[in-house]
Amino acid sequence: MKQTSKQSLGQKGEQRAREFLSGRGLKIIKCNYRSGRGEIDIIALDEDALVFVEVKSFKADPLAAAEFRINKHKKNSLIRTAYAFLEEFPEFEGHPVRFDAIVVDFSHYPATVTHHPAAFWLENPFYDE
């Protein structure tokens, strides 16, 4: 199956995000973890914290900040997928958990990476589906 330019851009953005995180001492645990319909782009360890990372990439200036593309539905999907990861890999249970966002801007050279640690969190542990 042929890859679209959007998929190719997403893969490049995720690669830049992994390089960025590794360069700051985070240990990459998994990439593109899937469970059900959910996917987490990057899962890493930051010292003792388990970090679930959503990557947003673009090459033309968006109308609004790329970070705002992580809507409530996407946040809930990421949280459900994080729970699935913790069930599948119980060795990470008990680690503090953080949800980060990384924005990779390819609209100029070199691409810039903006990291938003703790970009969102589970406000209500009994969230709506």
Secondary structure, DSSP 8 states (H G I E B T S, - for coil): ----HHHHHHHHHHHHHHHHHHHTT-EEEEEEEEETTEEEEEEEEETTEEEEEEEEEESS--SS-GGGGS-HHHHHHHHHHHHHHHHH-GGGTTS-EEEEEEEEE-SSSS-EEEEEEEEE--S-TT---
